[in-house]
Amino acid sequence: MATTDNILSGDDLATMLRDYGLPTTEWQTAGKSDAVAPLIGGTWNQHYPYPKGIKKLFLGRTKAGLIGSSTRIADNTNSDSIYGTSALRYSGNVSELIRSNVGGASGVMPAVDVTKGSVRVWFRAGPNFFNGSGTVNIRLHSSGSPASPSSDYTEFNHYFSRGQIVPRGADEWGPWQCFAVPGFNATIANDGLKGITQAGAGCVPTAVTYATVNLQVGGTLQCEVGDVEFVPNPRTKGAVIFTFDDSRLDAFTGAAEIMSRYGFPGVVFPGAPSVEVGAPNRLSVTQLRTLQDVHGWQIGSGMWSTEDYTTFQALGKEGQTAFFAKLRMFHAALGLRGGMDGSYQTSISQDKTDIYDVIRQNFRTMRTYGGPNPTGQPVMQFGECAPLSEPMRYKAIDFSASRFNVTNGYANQIKEFVDQAANNKAAAVFVVHNAFESTMTQNLQNLRDMCADVYSRSDIEWITMDDYIRSYS
C-alpha cells in the first residue's frame, strides 16, 4: 500500500498534473486537497449485468413462509429489507435449521441442475457479528420436502468471518450481501476444496429441488437471512485474473515482461494516483498507457489521494464525492480505461460499513485480497463465481505468499487454485505487491510456470476483470 516515503510534494504534483493537461486548481487546494471541487466530472460505465435464469431453492421472506420456525426468528420491519418491508431476523445463541415453503403446496421446486452454475445465499450481518461467529450452512436436497427433509443432503458452509462485509460496532448492521459456492461437479461428496460435505447418500446435484439453511452458532448473534438461489454460469472455461496493487514498477519491468510473451494482460490498481503515479519505484503515466494500449491491461482504481480510513472518513459525503470525481477525471484526462473496477486498501477495507454506500456508488466491482489457507489445507476454500456472487467483495489470493515460495511452488501449490477455476468455469484471481523484482527468483519462476501452463490449456484463459464481466453479460 502507499507509504509516506513516496508522496509527491505539492509542487511535484502540480507539475505532473500540468504536464498532462489537468487543471491543478480544481484538483488540489493547499490545506484542503481532498474536500474541494469538482463534485461532478467524468463518468464510468458501471453497469453490472444481472444474472439470467435464477432459480429459487429457499425463500427467506417472512416468518409465515417458514415451516416450524422458533421464537428466535421474527419478521423485522426495516427500510433496508431487500424483499418488501420486512426481513427474517435471527437473534439468539442456539443453532437453527430454517425451512421455507419454497414450492407452494408440494414444498419443492422443479429439479435444478446445480452443476451448471453456483448456489448463493443472501444475508445481512448484525451488531457484534464476530462475537457469535459460526457458520451458515446450505443444505441441498433432492428428496423429501422442507416439511419433512430427507437425511440425504449435500451441505456447503461458509465461515462468517471470511472476507465478508461485516459490522464492527455494538449497534451497527452491515449491508445485504451474498456468498456462493461455484461449480458443483457431478460427484461432490466431501470436497474439502469447496467446504462441501455429504450426509447419507447426498443430493443428486443434477436434480436439486429445495434447500434448507442451517445456522451453526458459536455465541450470541444477530443476522438476517434471505433467499437461496441457483445462478447459471454461461462461461465455457475458467479464467485467471492477475492483479497488481500500488503502481509498483516491477509490474512493468518484471511481470509484464513475462506475461507479454504469452499475450496475457494484467489489471493494475494505482493505489492513490495523486500520490503514487510517477513517484520513485512507481509506474509513470507513460508506462500505464503502454500496459493498456500495447499489452491490453486494464487500469483499475484504488483511492485518489489517501488510503487512510480516518482521513477518508473525515471528508464527509460531499468530500468523498469530490474524492472519487477527481479519480474519474484523472482516468478520463489521461485516456486510461477500466477504472470502474476498484480495489480496497489495507485501511479503506470491506469491513468499514460506514463507507460502503459511497464505494458502491462509485465502482462496479471491488477486489479484496488475503493469503492462502495454511499449508496442508486447500489453497482457498473456494474461488470466485461467474457471475460474481458479490461484486463489491470478490476474492483474490496473494500470489507472493510464503506458502508458494518453495521449489515447484506453482506445480505443487498455485496450480490447485488454477485447476479449481478451470473445473468451475469461474475465476482464480491473484494479487501481488512488489513481487517481481529481479532478486525474487521463486515468484518469477512461479509466474513463468503458470503462464506456460495456462497457455497450453483449452479449459482456462488469462483475461482482465472487465473481460470476465463482459464474458457473461
C-alpha positions as CSV (number, residue, x, y, z in Angstrom):
1,M,0.0,0.0,0.0
2,A,1.0,3.6,-0.4
3,T,3.5,5.0,2.2
4,T,4.6,8.5,3.0
5,D,8.1,7.6,1.7
6,N,6.8,8.1,-1.9
7,I,4.4,11.0,-1.5
8,L,4.9,13.7,-4.1
9,S,5.4,17.3,-2.9
10,G,2.7,19.8,-3.7
11,D,4.9,21.3,-6.4
12,D,5.8,17.9,-7.9
13,L,2.1,17.0,-8.1
14,A,1.1,20.3,-9.6
15,T,3.9,19.8,-12.2
16,M,2.7,16.3,-13.1
17,L,-1.0,17.5,-13.4
18,R,0.0,20.5,-15.5
19,D,2.2,18.3,-17.8
20,Y,-0.7,16.1,-18.6
21,G,-3.2,18.9,-19.1
22,L,-5.1,18.6,-15.8
23,P,-6.4,21.8,-14.1
24,T,-4.4,21.9,-10.9
25,T,-6.7,24.5,-9.2
26,E,-9.6,22.0,-9.3
27,W,-7.6,19.0,-8.2
28,Q,-5.7,20.3,-5.2
29,T,-6.0,23.3,-2.9
30,A,-3.5,23.9,-0.2
31,G,-4.7,22.6,3.1
32,K,-7.8,21.1,1.7
33,S,-6.7,18.7,-1.0
34,D,-9.4,16.1,-0.7
35,A,-12.5,18.2,0.0
36,V,-12.8,20.5,-2.9
37,A,-14.5,20.6,-6.4
38,P,-15.1,19.1,-8.8
39,L,-18.2,17.5,-7.4
40,I,-19.2,16.3,-10.8
41,G,-17.0,15.4,-13.7
42,G,-16.2,12.3,-15.7
43,T,-18.2,9.1,-15.6
44,W,-17.7,5.4,-15.7
45,N,-20.0,2.8,-17.2
46,Q,-20.7,1.0,-14.0
47,H,-23.4,-1.4,-15.3
48,Y,-23.1,-4.8,-13.7
49,P,-25.1,-7.4,-15.5
50,Y,-27.9,-9.1,-13.6
51,P,-27.7,-12.9,-13.8
52,K,-30.2,-14.6,-16.1
53,G,-32.2,-17.7,-15.3
54,I,-32.0,-17.6,-11.5
55,K,-33.9,-20.4,-9.7
56,K,-35.1,-20.2,-6.1
57,L,-34.3,-23.0,-3.7
58,F,-35.2,-21.3,-0.4
59,L,-37.3,-18.2,0.2
60,G,-36.2,-16.1,3.2
61,R,-39.0,-13.5,3.1
62,T,-41.5,-13.7,6.1
63,K,-41.9,-16.0,9.1
64,A,-45.3,-17.0,7.7
65,G,-43.5,-18.6,4.8
66,L,-41.3,-20.8,7.0
67,I,-42.1,-24.2,8.4
68,G,-41.8,-24.8,12.2
69,S,-39.5,-21.8,13.0
70,S,-38.6,-20.9,16.5
71,T,-39.1,-17.8,18.5
72,R,-35.5,-16.8,17.7
73,I,-36.7,-15.9,14.2
74,A,-39.0,-12.9,13.7
75,D,-40.2,-10.5,11.0
76,N,-38.2,-7.3,11.4
77,T,-39.7,-4.2,9.7
78,N,-36.9,-2.1,8.3
79,S,-36.2,0.1,5.3
80,D,-33.1,-1.9,4.3
81,S,-35.1,-5.1,3.5
82,I,-34.5,-6.5,0.0
83,Y,-37.9,-8.1,0.0
84,G,-40.9,-5.9,0.8
85,T,-40.9,-4.0,4.1
86,S,-39.5,-6.7,6.5
87,A,-36.7,-9.2,6.8
88,L,-36.3,-12.5,8.5
89,R,-34.1,-11.8,11.6
90,Y,-32.4,-14.4,13.8
91,S,-31.4,-13.4,17.3
92,G,-30.0,-16.0,19.7
93,N,-27.2,-18.3,20.7
94,V,-28.7,-21.7,19.6
95,S,-28.1,-23.3,16.2
96,E,-31.2,-23.2,14.0
97,L,-32.4,-25.2,10.9
98,I,-34.6,-22.9,8.8
99,R,-37.0,-24.3,6.3
100,S,-39.2,-22.4,3.9
101,N,-42.3,-23.4,1.9
102,V,-40.5,-22.5,-1.3
103,G,-42.6,-24.7,-3.6
104,G,-46.1,-23.9,-2.5
105,A,-48.3,-26.9,-1.6
106,S,-45.8,-29.5,-2.7
107,G,-42.9,-27.7,-0.9
108,V,-40.5,-28.4,-3.7
109,M,-39.5,-26.7,-6.9
110,P,-38.9,-28.3,-10.3
111,A,-35.5,-30.0,-10.3
112,V,-32.4,-27.8,-10.8
113,D,-29.1,-28.9,-12.2
114,V,-26.6,-27.1,-9.9
115,T,-23.6,-28.4,-11.7
116,K,-24.1,-25.7,-14.3
117,G,-23.7,-22.7,-12.1
118,S,-23.4,-21.6,-8.5
119,V,-25.6,-21.6,-5.4
120,R,-25.7,-18.5,-3.3
121,V,-27.4,-17.2,-0.1
122,W,-28.3,-13.6,0.8
123,F,-27.7,-12.5,4.3
124,R,-27.1,-9.4,6.5
125,A,-24.8,-9.3,9.5
126,G,-25.9,-7.7,12.7
127,P,-24.2,-6.0,15.6
128,N,-21.0,-7.6,17.1
129,F,-21.3,-10.3,14.4
130,F,-17.9,-11.7,15.2
131,N,-18.9,-12.4,18.8
132,G,-21.3,-15.0,17.6
133,S,-19.1,-16.4,14.9
134,G,-20.1,-19.8,13.4
135,T,-21.1,-21.0,10.0
136,V,-24.1,-20.6,7.8
137,N,-24.6,-24.0,6.1
138,I,-26.8,-24.5,3.0
139,R,-28.2,-28.0,2.6
140,L,-29.3,-29.1,-0.9
141,H,-31.9,-31.8,-1.2
142,S,-33.2,-33.9,-4.0
143,S,-35.8,-35.9,-2.0
144,G,-38.3,-35.3,0.8
145,S,-39.7,-31.8,1.3
146,P,-39.0,-28.8,3.5
147,A,-41.8,-30.0,5.8
148,S,-40.0,-33.4,6.1
149,P,-36.4,-33.0,4.9
150,S,-34.6,-36.1,3.7
151,S,-31.5,-37.2,5.7
152,D,-29.7,-37.4,2.3
153,Y,-28.4,-34.0,1.5
154,T,-25.2,-32.2,0.4
155,E,-24.1,-29.3,2.6
156,F,-21.7,-26.4,2.0
157,N,-20.6,-23.9,4.6
158,H,-19.0,-20.5,4.8
159,Y,-17.4,-19.0,7.8
160,F,-19.0,-15.7,8.7
161,S,-15.6,-14.1,9.0
162,R,-14.1,-15.0,5.7
163,G,-13.9,-11.7,3.8
164,Q,-17.5,-10.6,4.4
165,I,-18.6,-7.0,4.7
166,V,-19.1,-7.2,8.5
167,P,-20.1,-4.7,11.1
168,R,-17.7,-4.0,13.9
169,G,-19.7,-1.7,16.2
170,A,-22.0,-2.6,19.0
171,D,-25.1,-1.2,17.3
172,E,-24.2,-1.5,13.6
173,W,-25.7,-3.6,10.9
174,G,-23.9,-4.4,7.7
175,P,-25.4,-4.2,4.2
176,W,-27.2,-7.1,2.4
177,Q,-24.6,-9.3,0.7
178,C,-24.3,-12.8,-0.6
179,F,-21.8,-15.6,-0.8
180,A,-21.8,-18.5,-3.2
181,V,-20.1,-21.8,-4.0
182,P,-19.3,-22.2,-7.7
183,G,-19.3,-25.3,-9.9
184,F,-20.8,-28.3,-8.2
185,N,-19.4,-31.2,-10.0
186,A,-21.3,-34.5,-10.7
187,T,-19.5,-36.1,-7.7
188,I,-19.2,-33.6,-4.8
189,A,-19.0,-35.8,-1.7
190,N,-16.6,-34.5,0.9
191,D,-15.0,-32.0,-1.4
192,G,-12.8,-30.1,1.1
193,L,-11.6,-27.7,-1.6
194,K,-15.1,-26.0,-1.5
195,G,-16.2,-26.8,2.0
196,I,-18.7,-29.3,0.8
197,T,-19.8,-32.4,2.8
198,Q,-22.3,-35.1,2.2
199,A,-24.9,-36.6,4.6
200,G,-26.2,-40.0,3.8
201,A,-26.4,-40.5,0.0
202,G,-26.2,-36.8,-0.5
203,C,-28.3,-34.9,-3.0
204,V,-28.4,-35.6,-6.7
205,P,-26.6,-32.4,-8.0
206,T,-28.4,-32.6,-11.3
207,A,-31.8,-32.7,-9.7
208,V,-31.9,-30.4,-6.6
209,T,-35.5,-29.5,-5.5
210,Y,-35.1,-27.3,-2.4
211,A,-32.6,-26.0,0.2
212,T,-32.6,-25.5,3.9
213,V,-30.4,-23.1,5.9
214,N,-28.6,-24.4,8.9
215,L,-27.2,-21.7,11.2
216,Q,-24.4,-23.1,13.3
217,V,-23.9,-20.6,16.1
218,G,-20.9,-20.3,18.4
219,G,-22.3,-17.5,20.6
220,T,-25.0,-14.8,20.7
221,L,-25.5,-13.2,17.3
222,Q,-28.0,-11.4,15.1
223,C,-28.4,-11.7,11.3
224,E,-31.0,-11.6,8.6
225,V,-31.4,-14.3,6.1
226,G,-32.7,-14.0,2.5
227,D,-33.2,-16.4,-0.4
228,V,-31.0,-19.3,-1.5
229,E,-30.7,-19.2,-5.3
230,F,-29.1,-21.2,-8.2
231,V,-27.4,-18.9,-10.6
232,P,-26.5,-20.3,-14.1
233,N,-22.9,-19.9,-15.4
234,P,-22.8,-19.1,-19.1
235,R,-19.0,-19.4,-19.3
236,T,-17.4,-22.3,-21.1
237,K,-13.9,-22.2,-19.5
238,G,-12.1,-20.9,-16.4
239,A,-10.2,-17.7,-16.1
240,V,-7.0,-16.4,-14.5
241,I,-7.2,-12.7,-13.5
242,F,-3.8,-11.3,-12.4
243,T,-3.9,-8.0,-10.4
244,F,-1.3,-5.6,-9.1
245,D,-1.5,-3.1,-6.4
246,D,0.1,0.3,-5.8
247,S,1.6,1.1,-9.3
248,R,4.8,-0.6,-8.4
249,L,7.4,-0.5,-11.1
250,D,8.1,-4.3,-11.1
251,A,4.7,-4.9,-12.6
252,F,6.2,-3.4,-15.7
253,T,9.8,-4.4,-15.5
254,G,9.2,-7.9,-14.1
255,A,5.7,-9.3,-14.5
256,A,4.7,-7.7,-17.8
257,E,7.9,-8.7,-19.5
258,I,7.0,-12.4,-18.8
259,M,3.2,-12.2,-19.4
260,S,3.6,-10.3,-22.7
261,R,5.5,-13.3,-24.1
262,Y,2.2,-15.2,-24.0
263,G,-0.1,-12.3,-24.8
264,F,-1.5,-12.2,-21.2
265,P,-2.9,-9.0,-19.8
266,G,-3.0,-7.9,-16.1
267,V,-5.0,-5.5,-14.0
268,V,-3.2,-2.7,-12.1
269,F,-4.8,-0.7,-9.3
270,P,-2.8,2.5,-8.8
271,G,-3.2,2.9,-5.0
272,A,-3.6,6.7,-4.9
273,P,-2.7,8.3,-8.3
274,S,-2.1,11.8,-6.9
275,V,0.5,10.2,-4.5
276,E,1.9,7.3,-6.4
277,V,1.9,7.7,-10.2
278,G,5.3,8.9,-11.3
279,A,6.8,8.6,-7.8
280,P,10.1,6.7,-7.2
281,N,9.8,3.0,-7.9
282,R,6.2,3.5,-9.2
283,L,4.8,3.4,-12.7
284,S,4.7,6.6,-14.8
285,V,1.7,7.7,-16.8
286,T,3.6,6.6,-20.0
287,Q,4.1,3.1,-18.6
288,L,0.4,2.8,-17.6
289,R,-0.6,3.8,-21.1
290,T,1.9,1.3,-22.5
291,L,0.5,-1.5,-20.4
292,Q,-3.0,-0.6,-21.5
293,D,-2.5,0.2,-25.2
294,V,0.3,-2.2,-26.1
295,H,-0.3,-5.1,-23.8
296,G,-4.1,-5.0,-23.2
297,W,-4.0,-4.4,-19.5
298,Q,-6.9,-2.9,-17.5
299,I,-6.1,0.2,-15.4
300,G,-8.4,-0.2,-12.4
301,S,-8.8,2.1,-9.5
302,G,-7.7,2.4,-5.9
303,M,-8.3,5.6,-4.0
304,W,-7.5,9.1,-5.1
305,S,-5.1,10.9,-2.7
306,T,-5.1,8.8,0.5
307,E,-5.5,5.2,1.7
308,D,-6.0,6.2,5.3
309,Y,-9.5,5.4,6.6
310,T,-9.6,8.1,9.2
311,T,-8.6,10.8,6.6
312,F,-11.2,9.5,4.1
313,Q,-14.0,9.3,6.7
314,A,-13.3,12.9,7.8
315,L,-14.1,14.1,4.3
316,G,-17.8,13.6,4.8
317,K,-20.2,12.7,2.0
318,E,-19.5,15.8,-0.1
319,G,-15.8,15.4,0.2
320,Q,-15.9,11.7,-0.7
321,T,-18.0,12.5,-3.8
322,A,-15.3,15.0,-4.8
323,F,-12.6,12.5,-4.0
324,F,-13.9,10.0,-6.5
325,A,-14.9,12.6,-9.1
326,K,-11.2,13.6,-9.2
327,L,-10.3,9.9,-9.6
328,R,-12.6,9.6,-12.6
329,M,-11.3,12.8,-14.1
330,F,-7.7,11.6,-13.7
331,H,-8.5,8.5,-15.7
332,A,-10.5,10.3,-18.3
333,A,-7.9,13.1,-18.8
334,L,-5.1,10.6,-19.3
335,G,-7.0,8.2,-21.5
336,L,-6.9,5.3,-19.0
337,R,-9.7,2.8,-19.2
338,G,-11.1,0.3,-16.7
339,G,-11.4,2.4,-13.5
340,M,-14.9,1.2,-12.8
341,D,-13.4,-1.9,-11.2
342,G,-11.7,-1.0,-7.9
343,S,-9.7,-2.4,-5.1
344,Y,-10.0,-2.0,-1.3
345,Q,-6.9,-0.9,0.5
346,T,-5.4,-2.0,3.8
347,S,-7.2,0.7,5.8
348,I,-10.1,1.6,3.5
349,S,-11.4,-2.0,3.5
350,Q,-14.5,-4.1,3.1
351,D,-15.2,-4.2,6.9
352,K,-15.8,-0.4,7.0
353,T,-19.6,-0.5,6.7
354,D,-20.0,3.3,7.1
355,I,-18.3,3.9,3.7
356,Y,-19.9,1.0,1.9
357,D,-22.6,3.2,0.2
358,V,-20.1,5.7,-1.3
359,I,-17.9,2.8,-2.5
360,R,-20.9,1.1,-4.1
361,Q,-21.9,4.3,-5.8
362,N,-18.6,4.8,-7.4
363,F,-17.5,1.3,-8.5
364,R,-18.8,-1.6,-10.5
365,T,-16.7,-4.2,-8.6
366,M,-14.3,-4.1,-5.6
367,R,-11.5,-6.6,-5.0
368,T,-10.5,-7.9,-1.6
369,Y,-7.4,-10.0,-1.0
370,G,-5.8,-12.3,1.5
371,G,-3.2,-15.0,2.0
372,P,-3.9,-18.6,1.1
373,N,-5.0,-21.2,3.7
374,P,-2.2,-22.7,5.8
375,T,-0.1,-25.4,4.3
376,G,-1.9,-28.7,4.5
377,Q,-5.2,-27.2,3.6
378,P,-6.7,-26.3,0.2
379,V,-5.2,-23.1,-1.2
380,M,-8.6,-21.4,-0.9
381,Q,-11.9,-22.9,0.3
382,F,-13.5,-22.0,-3.0
383,G,-12.7,-19.5,-5.7
384,E,-14.9,-16.9,-7.4
385,C,-18.1,-17.5,-9.3
386,A,-19.4,-16.5,-12.7
387,P,-21.3,-14.2,-12.4
388,L,-19.5,-12.8,-9.4
389,S,-21.6,-13.6,-6.3
390,E,-20.8,-10.4,-4.5
391,P,-19.3,-7.7,-6.9
392,M,-18.4,-5.4,-4.0
393,R,-16.3,-8.1,-2.4
394,Y,-14.8,-10.5,-4.9
395,K,-11.8,-12.5,-3.5
396,A,-8.2,-12.6,-4.6
397,I,-5.3,-14.6,-3.2
398,D,-1.7,-13.3,-2.6
399,F,0.5,-14.8,-5.3
400,S,3.7,-14.0,-3.4
401,A,2.6,-15.6,-0.1
402,S,5.3,-17.6,1.7
403,R,3.4,-20.8,1.2
404,F,4.2,-20.6,-2.5
405,N,7.9,-19.7,-2.2
406,V,9.0,-23.3,-2.3
407,T,10.6,-25.5,-5.0
408,N,7.9,-26.3,-7.6
409,G,5.7,-23.7,-5.9
410,Y,3.4,-23.5,-9.0
411,A,3.0,-27.2,-9.7
412,N,2.5,-28.2,-6.0
413,Q,0.6,-25.2,-4.7
414,I,-0.8,-22.5,-7.0
415,K,-1.9,-24.9,-9.8
416,E,-4.5,-26.3,-7.4
417,F,-6.3,-22.9,-7.5
418,V,-6.0,-22.6,-11.3
419,D,-7.4,-26.1,-11.7
420,Q,-10.3,-25.3,-9.4
421,A,-11.2,-22.3,-11.6
422,A,-11.0,-24.4,-14.7
423,N,-13.2,-27.1,-13.2
424,N,-15.8,-24.5,-12.1
425,K,-15.6,-22.4,-15.3
426,A,-15.0,-19.4,-13.0
427,A,-12.1,-17.2,-11.9
428,A,-8.8,-17.6,-10.0
429,V,-8.0,-14.1,-9.0
430,F,-4.4,-13.3,-7.8
431,V,-2.9,-10.1,-6.3
432,V,0.7,-9.1,-5.9
433,H,2.6,-6.3,-4.2
434,N,6.2,-5.7,-5.2
435,A,6.7,-9.4,-6.0
436,F,8.7,-9.4,-9.3
437,E,12.0,-7.6,-8.7
438,S,15.0,-9.4,-10.2
439,T,16.0,-10.9,-6.8
440,M,12.6,-12.5,-6.2
441,T,13.5,-15.6,-8.2
442,Q,10.8,-18.0,-6.9
443,N,8.0,-15.6,-7.6
444,L,9.3,-15.0,-11.1
445,Q,9.6,-18.8,-11.7
446,N,6.1,-19.4,-10.4
447,L,4.8,-16.8,-12.8
448,R,6.7,-18.3,-15.8
449,D,5.4,-21.8,-14.9
450,M,1.8,-20.5,-14.5
451,C,1.9,-18.6,-17.8
452,A,3.2,-21.7,-19.6
453,D,0.6,-24.0,-18.1
454,V,-2.4,-21.7,-18.9
455,Y,-1.1,-21.0,-22.4
456,S,-1.1,-24.7,-23.2
457,R,-4.6,-25.4,-21.9
458,S,-8.0,-25.1,-23.6
459,D,-10.1,-25.2,-20.3
460,I,-8.9,-21.8,-19.0
461,E,-7.9,-18.4,-20.2
462,W,-6.0,-15.4,-18.9
463,I,-8.1,-12.2,-19.0
464,T,-8.9,-8.9,-17.2
465,M,-11.8,-8.3,-14.8
466,D,-13.5,-6.3,-17.5
467,D,-13.1,-9.2,-19.9
468,Y,-14.5,-11.5,-17.3
469,I,-17.7,-9.5,-16.7
470,R,-18.2,-9.0,-20.4
471,S,-18.0,-12.7,-20.9
472,Y,-21.3,-13.3,-19.1
473,S,-23.1,-10.0,-19.6
